[in-house]
Amino acid sequence: MRRTVAFGTMVAGLLLLGAPGFLGASGVPGAPGSAAPTAAEVKVTNVAATRHAKVSRRKAPRPKPTPRPEMTTRPIPRTAQQDLTAAVAPLARDDGGHVAVAVDDLSTGAIAGYGGTGTFVTASIVKVDILATLLYQSQQAGRELTAAEQALATTMIENSDNDAASDLYDAAGGAAGIDEANSAFGLTETSVGTDGYWGLTTTTADDQIRLLRLVFTRPSVLSGASQDYIEDLMSQVEADQRWGVPAAADPGTPFMVKNGWLPNPTLWEINSIGEITRDGQRMLIAVLSDDNASEDSGISTVQAVAEAAAAAVASAAKA
């Protein structure tokens, strides 16, 4: 019954809205010629205006935010120094910290070392410095090495002859002459001729790498001919002296080396410097050690460190 009444009331209201005179003759409330709006008309108009205002005040929908890209993690590239330290540190600890190494990868530009500033007695590796000094002085004087000097240089490097080294050491001006040349070479951690003996010269692995760069890379204060001369001699050392850094070379590849060994006074100084190729990469390596119980144990230590260092630097280049 209530639904019927409500429906009838709504119909009546609709009929009223369509009745003549509700909108007036013009069909627009308040237009000229129209009747004054009734209270019902005003109410309807106000309701419509209110609804329009509410709709107008509604905020436009916000655009969906652009999704942020997911964060991705990339492995940090290992460095040659990190890899070399990880590889050499256990060997150095086992040796009581009496070994140092420096590597310069000429193919990639990577440089790494362990204990590179530690001081060691050179023993016979100083013979490369003696010859480099003599050649540098000859360049400055505008002359070639004499035949006698060349013969001495050959036996000094290829056979590690000490008498030949003493003669050329004196010819180069002894400690003072070699120190002066080393200043031009950029060797800042080498002290020549300790107690008057060239074999007791002290140096660091880092300085030996600087000496090797002088011999094997350009630019250099040594001429190309002087560099070639030293390299040729270092490539032809006698068979029983081809240990040390060549242990790290790729099988069958050429290498250049100069080794030093000295009981001082009973424990051994064992050193090796030179150029090798490892995994196709050209490397300069210097390994210095002291307080070795024997010559053989020192050689084993130097070769193990050279192998570990070269492998680490080569591996880092491929990481």
Protein Blocks (a to p, Z undefined) as FASTA:
>chain_A
ZZmmmmmmmmmmmmmmmpghklomnopghiahiacddfklmmmmmmmmmmmmmmmmpccd
ddddddddddddddddddfklmmmmmmmmmmmmnoopaccddddfknopacdehklbccd
fkjmlmmmmmmmmmmmmmmnopacdfklmmmmmmmmmnopaklmmmmmmmnopjmlmmmm
mmmnopakbcehihhiaklpccdfklmmmmmmmmmpccdfbdfklmmmmmmmmmmccfkl
mghjllmpcehiacdddddddddfkbccddddddddeehiacddddddehifbfklmmmm
mmmmmmmmmmmmmmmmmZZ
